[in-house]
Amino acid sequence: MSKMLPAVAVTLVAAAAAAPAADAWTPPATLSGADEANVVATGAFDGSVLTGWLKPAASLSKGLGAPEPITTADPYERVWDFGADASGGVVALTVRRHKPVQRIRARIVLADGTRVRAYTISDGSHSATQPRLAVAADGTAVAAWQWHDPAGWRVQAAIRRPGQTRFDRPQTVSPPTAGKLRPTFQLAAGDGGRAALTWQVQSGPDAALHAITAADGTFGADQVLPDGGNWSDVALAVGADGAVQVAYLAQPAATTSLRVASGAVGAALGPTTVLSTGGKGTSSGSQVAAAFSADGTATVAWAKPGSRYEEGGTLEAFTRAPGAPFGAAQALAEHAEGLSLAGGPGNAAALAWATQGAKWSVHASLRPAGGAFGPDTTLSDPAHNALWPSIALTPTGKAIAAWVTNDSGGGSGQPTAATG
């Protein structure tokens, strides 16, 4: 299982009925025979799946049907990330490799299928690469990418406000790096033009982890979070009311810890809280996940490392009601990695992960509104490898999970999904 870009989690929330029981999952459905990677589950259209990573066009599967292209293919562009809002509007980011410089472009498809003309969102004075995207329920979207300033690589970001068809002008949010080092980053979008972003330059054991937020489409002051260490696996979430949580696996020494900083967009985050500690045996894929549910409940999960590398970890979930501290860990599974977490109606949530046994398998656990996470449910066909899960909840609490299926154990395969 090689490390790839974590799938973008899109949280679609509404005050509605609780999620179904965990044993209500449908059998896995192969969406197409195409070779895909980084498929994304969304709650739009009563559960849908976005495909097309590194392809000329993005496609959308509705109702576990075959994916249909939703953007126009361009021979000079490849899709790098995508997400959907609650109404079904889709944003896709592409990398355009053509003179005068490589640049990041946005392709927006409205819920009725209308395609907005593609346009460049990166600063066209220098090359840009490695874009990431997050989309909130109301259509707010935040995009970020690596931008090659002659002085060094920087992170640039742009925000699309709800109801708009264009992103605002790009904002440069990090200073130039030294030499050939490139900053890594994570991001999250919230309703009303809100956003959060972290960045880090992996320059050594004292590499700082930086966090910034945007309350109204403009990023504010930079804040350094403690114990970022040599490398931090980071997950962010922004609630509908502007609440922020940044969860990260800190690895400053031979042990690891799960740390969470909470606050609100436009203000400094509060002190970090250590929720759990583990060993040094980190694994591929996302080991930390974060989400808000409709009522403001915050959920954080991590695959708590043991002493050996690439063996996954003990899956622990932590829940915090609005205004309250996080509760005790709920242990859900062993040897988990590649986490995906989504919030839903009430305080409902859904969590998916992969586990390596005789074959790689995809699992899920659902937390109905007012309850705790349910049992570990295997979603994938045990005859084949299943990897890189993505999970989402619809506004009514229906869950949809998507992943890739193959016989090689590699990073790509046939797009597969199930609903629960």
HELIX and SHEET records of a PDB file:
HELIX    1   1 ALA A   22  ALA A   24  5                                   3    
HELIX    2   2 ALA A   44  ASP A   46  5                                   3    
SHEET    1   A 4 ALA A  29  THR A  30  0                                        
SHEET    2   A 4 GLN A 414  THR A 419 -1                                        
SHEET    3   A 4 ALA A 399  ASN A 406 -1                                        
SHEET    4   A 4 ASN A 385  LEU A 393 -1                                        
SHEET    1   B 4 VAL A  40  THR A  42  0                                        
SHEET    2   B 4 SER A  48  THR A  51 -1                                        
SHEET    3   B 4 SER A  59  LYS A  62 -1                                        
SHEET    4   B 4 GLU A  68  PRO A  69 -1                                        
SHEET    1   C 4 GLU A  77  ALA A  84  0                                        
SHEET    2   C 4 VAL A  90  ARG A  96 -1                                        
SHEET    3   C 4 ARG A 103  VAL A 109 -1                                        
SHEET    4   C 4 TYR A 119  THR A 120 -1                                        
SHEET    1   D 4 ALA A 128  VAL A 135  0                                        
SHEET    2   D 4 ALA A 141  ASP A 149 -1                                        
SHEET    3   D 4 GLY A 152  ARG A 160 -1                                        
SHEET    4   D 4 GLN A 171  THR A 172 -1                                        
SHEET    1   E 4 THR A 184  GLY A 190  0                                        
SHEET    2   E 4 ARG A 194  GLN A 200 -1                                        
SHEET    3   E 4 LEU A 209  ALA A 214 -1                                        
SHEET    4   E 4 GLN A 223  LEU A 225 -1                                        
SHEET    1   F 4 SER A 232  VAL A 238  0                                        
SHEET    2   F 4 ALA A 243  ALA A 250 -1                                        
SHEET    3   F 4 THR A 256  ALA A 264 -1                                        
SHEET    4   F 4 THR A 273  GLY A 278 -1                                        
SHEET    1   G 7 VAL A 288  PHE A 292  0                                        
SHEET    2   G 7 ALA A 298  PRO A 305 -1                                        
SHEET    3   G 7 GLY A 313  ARG A 320 -1                                        
SHEET    4   G 7 GLN A 330  GLY A 343 -1                                        
SHEET    5   G 7 ALA A 349  GLN A 356 -1                                        
SHEET    6   G 7 TRP A 360  ARG A 367 -1                                        
SHEET    7   G 7 THR A 377  THR A 378 -1                                        
END                                                                             
